[in-house]
Amino acid sequence: MVGSIAIRLPSKRGPRARRRRVRARPTARGFTLLELLVVLGILALLATFAGPQVMGYLGRAKTETARAQISAISTALELYALDNGGYPPQQIGLQGLVQAPPGVATWRGPYIKKTFTAIDPWGRPYQYRHPGRNVAAEVYTFGRDNAPGGTGEDQDIANW
């Protein structure tokens, strides 16, 4: 053999085999199940202690809102009575503060905002009674339980 020629054949791996795989850095990792459970346990403890306090504030806020609304309605009723010589009849109710009742020529309202809805914070209409038992025109709500009497959030709220 007079001179041999060496032919180099391509390797089986090819040119892509030389690239390194990109691996996640050892510091980039997720949370373990135990860590997640500890955090959820802490959040549950906070909700257990803070939840009743928040609900108590919400109940007191509804009661105070009802008091403020009844006070505003009572003031509007007084203005109505000054202009018209008396309170709205029982049949017309609190709507007489927003739109003129039929046959009332001296009405100068609206005596309360047109967006007024006579709904208490618990979603029921305010009660109106004329003539009232305690005052000339009564405006009241029975509170959360919608029954006469009660304490706390269940108490009756009225303008008398």
Residue pairs with C-beta under 8 A, 6 or more apart in sequence:
11 17
59 144
59 152
59 153
60 153
62 121
62 122
62 144
62 153
63 121
63 143
63 152
63 153
63 155
63 157
65 121
66 120
66 121
66 141
66 143
66 157
67 157
69 120
69 121
69 126
70 126
70 139
70 140
70 141
70 157
70 158
70 159
71 159
72 112
73 94
73 97
73 112
73 118
73 126
73 139
73 159
74 137
74 139
74 159
76 97
76 111
76 112
77 87
77 88
77 97
77 111
77 137
77 139
79 111
80 87
80 88
80 96
80 97
80 107
80 109
80 111
81 87
81 136
81 137
83 106
83 107
83 108
83 109
84 104
84 106
84 107
85 106
87 130
87 136
87 137
88 94
88 95
88 96
88 97
88 101
88 128
88 130
88 137
89 96
89 101
89 130
90 128
90 129
90 130
92 101
93 118
93 128
94 118
94 126
94 128
94 139
95 101
95 118
96 104
96 107
97 109
97 110
97 111
97 112
97 116
98 109
98 110
98 111
98 112
98 114
98 116
99 109
99 110
100 107
100 109
101 107
110 116
118 125
118 126
118 128
119 125
119 126
120 126
120 141
122 141
122 143
122 144
122 146
124 141
124 142
124 146
126 139
126 140
126 141
127 138
127 139
127 140
127 141
127 142
128 137
128 138
128 139
129 137
129 138
129 140
130 136
130 137
130 138
131 137
132 138
132 160
134 158
134 160
135 159
135 160
138 158
138 159
138 160
139 158
139 159
140 156
140 157
140 158
140 159
140 160
141 156
141 157
141 158
142 148
142 150
142 156
143 150
143 153
143 154
143 155
143 156
143 157
144 150
144 153
144 154
145 154
147 154
148 156
149 155
149 156
150 156
